[in-house]
Amino acid sequence: MATILDKSFAPNQKTIKYLGRDFNQFKANLIEFAKNYYSNTYKDFNDASPGMMYIDMASYVGDVLSFYTDYQFKETMMGYAEERRNVINLAGYLGYIPRPSRPSVGTLDVYQLVPASGSAGQYPDIRYALRIEEGMQATSTNRTSYITTDIVDFSINTVESPTSSSVYSYNGAGEPDFYLLTKSVEIFSGQIVKNQVYVSSTFTPNLQISLTDNNIIKIVSVVDDQNNTWYQVDYLAQNLVLLPVENNQLNFEQFYNYKSSVPSIMRYLRTNRRFSIKVDENNITTLQFGPANENVPEEVVVPNSSLLGAGFSNLNKFNLTLDPTSFVRSSAYGISPVGTTLTITYIVGGGISSNTNSNTITTISNINITELQSYTTGEIDLVNLIKSSIKVNNSTPTLGGNDQETIYDIKNNALSNFSSQDRLVTKEDYISKVFSMPSQYGSVAKVYVTTESDLNTKNATYVKGLLDQNNNVIVDQSQMNFRKINMDGNNQFGVNLYMLAYDENKNLTQINDALSYNLKTYLSQYRCITDRINIIDGFIINIGVKFSILTYSNNNKQEVLSNCISAVKNFFNIDQWQFSQPINLSQLQLEIANVSGVQSVASLEVVNLTIDDGNYSIYQYDISSATKNNIVYPPIDPAVFEIKFLDTDIQGRCVS
């Protein structure tokens, strides 16, 4: 770039103005330049003169160059980029891969028949319950294909995976002979496609394979002809892959008792056979493999300086050409397939057209059924009848399907993805990660994140455990069912995660060992190396509600009382209660008073129920001392208030 100098020091230096940015400014500056330095050579600045033609042409070129310089600079900034290709590339730098299309999602009801069992056929025979593997395909009336996201196991009936039953038919004696079992499973629109790609025997580092379909939702699997599986990762430097292992007695004897709530145990597989994906502006999905050859030893790490030329033993080798990028060609970034045929299975679909109305997905196009036990020869016909009885239907519409992301969507999603960094930093990060763990590894119902320094113990009320005869707190750890898992770290002020789960009756309970193990494994990949995470059982405070009401004389007292009990049940719906949430007695009183027929609420009391009162939590809490200004404040210990038995722990009466 030319430098502007003071003419008193350099009289022959010409002054150049750099402020011109468009055609008119360039032209004016060139005319002024000609008048200042070529006044004796050229004086005709009429628009029709030949000299002005050259000034106009120079201004035209300058204007075009200035425009593209500004345009290219603008396209390098996410906030101002307008070309889809540039926005996608910038999103890739921020770790976000745009989706070609978005599938519609919904819930599919799956049905099967089972024979009745018992002396009078009073319950279904679960021995004939079937298991439908993940990936069952169903088709709607408009020929849109949908795929199930989870296993449908009719033998499991838990809060996370409930199974309902109803009488389907009766025999001649009027007794049930068949029951209809119903389960629900999440589905998304898409069609499974298999594509075989031959890879040359000539090694190609960083091999890229572009797939022909342009609306690929998900890569299901990549398998070579040696039956080796290649795993998708977010980036090639990621050498650990999340791998679910079925929780059965053969694989995990210590966790097998929790199979119903934790069907899979989390494992991480360290592998060099991995690939990442990218999507271009035409929605073409490309698989990107690693830079190394399969023959590179596993112990080679990056950088591998020996590949850069170190170790030459004689001068004759110094005339060899060295590749400055060769030091990254190690298996640390994965390997590329060589001389094989890859079978790539992926899902194509999505878009606005994939949204469908209720009761339209009724046809099963592909299903894989597993029998949960062996049957005798005489039962084969019955089992075949049961298999043929499997039906599906979507009782609600499928929603969410949309075409490719707009440029605006890509920008916002990329910035959101970058800000999170997929790391555990804030309390919200921890809560989000715990709840985002795939359901096949178990589900957490409540979570509370804190540090030791956050627990202000001054003038605090604590949860008490069992009391002995002298009113002293029993601190036996086994009796209190207290669990802490220390995830290795050096920070003595670690993060405490208090958690609770649901049991089969949707009552709060402590998390089991299998769920704890999966949580520890899942969170370990996101936590900072210096952080320590303690997974701790939260406290459950079981309560009961006693109230009395005065009704209007022209109302049915029992009906009004029943409606009031229903209002209290809705108020204490466990889905609405979290750790350290206070009980607003004034709000509860208002909910009861708003019931039609209630003249006034005569009394309202919340009492603590413990193991001494029945099958309740062992923890005691002084509710009367914790009640101020008609609000029951929670203890300093992270705890959740719960009415365990809604039908018996809520007691109401009418007074006159």
Helices and strands as residue ranges (DSSP letters): H 23-37, H 50-74, H 84-93, E 105-117, E 123-124, G 126-128, E 130-132, E 137-140, E 145-148, E 152-153, E 164-170, E 176-189, E 191-199, E 208-210, E 216-223, E 229-232, E 240-246, G 256-258, E 264-270, E 274-279, E 285-289, G 305-308, G 315-319, G 326-328, G 331-333, E 340-348, G 352-354, E 361-366, E 369-371, G 377-379, H 380-388, E 391-393, H 407-420, H 427-436, G 439-441, E 446-451, G 452-454, H 477-480, E 484-487, E 495-502, E 508-509, H 513-524, E 533-537, E 539-551, H 557-571, G 574-576, E 583-584, H 585-593, E 598-608, G 611-613, H 623-626, E 627-628, E 631-632, E 639-642, E 650-654
